[in-house]
């Protein structure tokens, strides 16, 4: 990734410039098609002004999405009535048994898939394992390696290496921008993150997928940091397998179950490495030999996590009437505006964006390199601006278009400027040490 420009704009020192940005935020929020009506579907802190000392800004939806208002009531009903009164009848009468596919069909349009292509259940890590091993089993004879995004979230790499050891293949880490040049006829598949979790860079899903297919390899995508923040279009671009979590931009709750996508033309060949009774053609037949069910059901493993699944199902209702094109437009506008405010409010040279300025290469977060980032984020959170920190020196701010406002972006940048003016600048050679 090419470096982005240093922050060279002088820090804001007077109220008029701040008022200009605050007024602009108000105008943008007033014109936002995803404004207060959608935001009100979530439980959020009430915004406050600078004088209060508590900004009330949540910019960590790329780690854990906010709570949709309808979820507590739904879960209370599931516990008290469906579990408490109906008990085992709810598997049939309340639709528990079909929840993994039914909820998969609700996620499908958010990743550009048709019904019957997505199943929900298990963790992201388990689904990565299913996708990678299942992909290797579908690969052509003579394949000796799998490619792994060199910048991947660590767990993906751990699982890919374990899967390779189990199947006798080698793992080759490759920068996403180099995959098209590095794939060969010996490559079974590549496991790639759609958005880099650390920098927020958007990788080229259409181009990488096409290059892999041209070499006879499968494309396996991790959508954790993109689904719900931007259009994905897995079917349009021929993605073979994909996985994603639901607790970030899909707002399913802490530890909510992940999902697995399998391209329709591959479903009858998908041989899961975890053949559980829930994916058996006759799950209640209790046969000693495994026979996989047809379609996406073969992506199931064991008994579904009903409480989390049904919380997720209700959480997904916040997408009713929402256009993904509007989501992407707002995401880019929010991150542009935040970067503008940072340039205006933050002392020169104190931060540098490692998130691309190019819209075609940006997800829905802004990552800033900053000396003493751990201390800075601690102070931001104390003052009510919640983002997160990644070692050694990265401040991450996630922008969830469904509920993040332009006023949130402006307040966060203002508080960041205040914090950095109050904290002494650290020597970059020692910043972040031990943190």
N, C-alpha and C positions, 0 to 999 in steps of 0.2 A: 504494500500500500504506500503510495506517495505521501510525503509529509504535507500537512496542512500549514497555512501561514501562522506565524507567531501572533499572539494578541498584541497589536501595536497601537490600539486606540487608547488615548489617555483615559484615566479613570474619571468617573463622574464625581465632581466635587461640589456641584450646586444643585439646588432643588429644581430649577426649571427643566434641566435635561431629564431628571427623574420623572417629573410631571409629564413630560412629553411621552416617555415610554409607558407610563401608567395609563395615560389617556389613550394611547394607541392600543394597549391591551383591552381597555374597555370597549373600544370600537370593534376590535376583532371578535371579542366575545359576543357582542350584540349581533354580529352578522353570522355567527357560527351555526350551521345547520345541526351540529351535534352539541348544542349548548345546554342550557339549564334543564330542558326536558329530559335529556338522556342522563345528564349528571345526577339528577334527582333519583335515578334508579339505584343509586349506590349510597352506602353509609360512609360519609366523609366528614372531616372536621370542618367546622364553619370557618371560612376565610376571615382573616383579621388584618388590620392595617399595621404599618411598620411600628407605630408608636406602642403597640401592645407588647412587643417583644416576642411574640409567638406568631410565626408566619402561617401556620396551618396549611402547609403545602406537602402533598404526598407525591413524590417522584420516584417511587420504588416499585411500580407496577410491573416492571420487568423482572422482579423477584417474587412478589406476591401481590396479586390483584386485590382491589378493594372488595368489600362485601356487598353483593347486590341485596337490596332491601327485602326482596321476596324470599330469600333463602331461609332465614330463621323460622318463619311461619310454616314453610313447607317441611322443614326437618322436624319441627314440633309435631306436625300431623303424622309424619312417617313414624316417629317414635311412639306417640301416644295411641294412634289409631291403627296404622298398618302393622306395626310390630306389636304394640301393646294389646290390641283387641283382636285383630284378624290373624296375627301370628303367621303360621306357615301357609295359610290360604293366600297370603299376599304374593307369593311367588307367581301364582296364576292370576288371581283376581285384581291385584294391584300392578301387575306387569313387571314385577321384579326380574323375572327370568329373561325377558327380552330387552332389558335396559341397556346392555352393552351395545347392541346393534341400533336400538332406537336413538340413543344419545349420540352414537357415531353418525347417524344420519343428520343430527342437528349440527354437528361439527363440520360435516362434509362441505357445505357451501362456503364455509369460512376458509377452506383450503382449496377451493375449486374442484371439488370431487362430487360425483353423483351418489345417490343412495346406494347402499350395499357395498361400499368400498372402505368404510372406516368402522373399526370396532374399538370400544373403550374398555380399559381395564389394565390392571398392573401398573407398575411405575415406568417412567421413561427408560430407565436403565434396562428393565426386563424387556421392553419392547425393542430397544436397540439390539439386544441380544437376539431376539426372535428375527428381526429384520436382517441382521448381518449373517447369521448362520443360515436362515432360510434363503437368503440371496446367494450365498456360496453354494448351497445345494442345487440351486437352479442354474448356476454358471456352467459354461461349457467345459468339456474335458481339456486338460492341458493348462488350466489356470493355476498360477502358482502364487499369486499375491492379491492383497487388497490394498487400496489406497485409503489413507485417512487424512482428513483435513489437519494440517500441522498446527493450526491455531484452535483446534477443537476444544470444547469443554472437556476437562480431563476425563470424566467418567466414560465418555464415548470412546476415547482412546484406550482406556483400560479394558473395556469390554471388547473392543475390536481386537486387541492383542490376545485376549483370552480365547475369543472365537477362532482366531487364526491358529493358535496353538492346538486347539481341539480338532481342527480340520486339516492341519498340516500345511497351511499356507503361511506366507510371510506378510508382514505389515510394512508398508512404506509410507511414512508421513510426507505429505506434499502440500505446499502452499496452495490455497484454492485457485489463485490466478495461474498456477502452473499445471493444474490437473489436465487440461486439454493437451498440453505438450508431453506430459509424463505417462499418460495411459497407454498401455500396449495390449497386444492380443493375449498376453498372459494375465491381464488384470480381470479378476472376477467381478469386482464392484468397487465403488468409492463411497465412503461415508463422509458427508459434508454438512456443515452447519450453514443454514440459510443466512443467518445473521450472526456475526462474531459476538459472543457474549461479553467480551472485554471492551472492544472498541466500538461496537455498534455498526461495523461495516456490513453492508448487504452484498452477499456473494451472488455470482451470475448463475442462477438456477437454470434458465433456458440454455445458455451457452455450454455450461459444464455438462448438463444432461445430454445434450446433442453430441458433444465430443465423446462421452463415455459410450453412448450407443453406437457411434461410428466405429469404435474399436471392439464392439461386442461385449462391453461391460455393462453392469447394472448401476443405476443411480439410486442411492439411499440417502435421503435428506432428513436432517434434524431441524424441525420447524419450531423449536421451543421459543425462540426469540423473534419469530415473525408472524405466526398465526394469530390473528386478532389485532395485529398492528398494521398489516398491509396485505394486499392481494397476493396469493401464493400461486394458484393455478396449476396444481399438480397434474391434472388430466390434460390440460392444454399443451403442456410441455413434455408429456410422456414420462413423468417420474414413475419409477418402478415400485419403490417402497418408501414410506415416510413415517416418522414418529414425531410425537410432540407432547409436551406437558399441557396441563389445563389450568394451572394455578397462577400463571402470569397474566397475559393479556386476555385469557378466557375467563379469569376471575372465579375459578371453581373452588377455591379454598385451599388451605395448607395441606399439602400431600394429596390433593385430589388426583384421581386416576388419569393416566396418560392414554394415548390412542395410537393405533397402528393403521396405516393406510397400505393397501395392497392393490396394485393395478388390476383391473378386472381380467385381462388376458393372462395374468400370472396366477390367479387365485387357485386354479385347479392343480398347479404345480407347486404351490407354496407348501413346503414341508417343515412345519414348526419344530424347533428343537425342544419345545416344551409341550408335549402332547398330553394335555390334561383332560379329565373327564368332561369338562364343559365344552370342549371342542370336538367331542366324539359324535359320530353320525347318530348313535343311539345312546345319549348320555345316561339314561336310566336303565339301559340294558345290562350294564355292569359286565360287559364282555372282557375276557382276559386279554384279547388282542385289540390294538388300536385301529380304528377306521375313522379318518377325518371327516368332519361334516363338509357340506358343500359351501362354497362362497366364503365370505369374510368371517363367518362363525369359526372357521378353523384357526383364527387368530386368538381365540379365547384360551384360557388355561384352566384356572380353578374357579371356585365359587366367587361370584362378583362381590365387591365391597359396596353393599347396597346404600349405606348411609352417605358415603362420599359420592357415589354415582348419582343419587337423586338430588343431592345438593348441587352438583354440577349441572344436572338437567335443568333445574330452575334457574341457576345462574346464567345459562345460555339464553334465557328469555330476554335478557337485556339487549340482545341483537335484533329483536323484532323491529322491523322498519328501518334498520340501519344499513346504509350503503357502504360497502368496502371502499369504493372510490372516494367517498367523503372522508372516510377514516384515513386513507392515505394522504389526501390533500391536507387535512388538518394536521396530521403527524409531521409532515414536512414544514408546514407553516409554523407549528409550535417550536420545532427544533431550530428553524431559521431565526425566529424571534428570540428564543432563549440565547442563541449565540450572539445576536445583535446586542441584547441587554448585557451579556457578560462582557462584551467588548467595551461597552459604555461604562459599566460600573466597577469592573475589576482593575486593580492597579496594573500598569503595563508589565508584561513579562512574567506574571505570577502563574498563569495557566496557559496551556496549549491544547487545542482540540485535537484528539487523535481519531475522532469520528470524521469521516469524509464530508466535505462541504458539498460535493457533487450529489445531487438528489438521487441519481441512479445507483449510488453506492452507499446509501445511508438507510439504516433501519429506523427504529423509533426511540433511540436513546442518544444522549450526548455524553461522551467520555472525555474528561479533561485531565491531562497530566498536571500534577500540582505537587510541589515540594511540601512534605509534611501532610500528605493527603489524609492519612488516618486521623490526625489531630483536627484537621479542617472539617472532615465529615462529622466527627464527634460533636464539634461545636455547632455545625449546621443543624444537626438533629436536635441538639439542646435548644436551639432557637426555633424549632418547628419546621425546618426544611428537611424532609426525610428522603435521602438518596442512599447510596451505598458506596463502599470503598473496595478496591481490588489492589492487592499488593503488586508492586511496591508503592505506586504513586498515582493511582487512577481514581478519580471521583466519577461515579456513574449516576446519571440522571435519566430515569425512564419516563417517557411521555406516553400515557395511555389516552388516546384521543377520545374515548367515550366519556371520560370524567376529568381529564386535565384541562384546565382553562389557560387562556393567555395571561390572565392575572396571576395564576400560579407561577407561570414561567417568569414573569417580571419580578414577582416577590422573591423567588428563589435566587435569581441573579443579583438582586439588590442585597439580600442577606449574605450571599457569597462574597460580594465586594466588601461589605462591612467586616466580615470575619477576617478576610485576608488583609485588610488595612490594620486590623487590631493585632494580628499575629505577626511576629517577626519572621522574615523570610529565612528559610532554612537552606543550608548548604546542600545542593542536590546530590553531593557524594555521600551524605549521611542520611538524607531524608528517607523515611520509611524503613530504616534499619530495624530489624527485629519485629516489625509490625505486620 
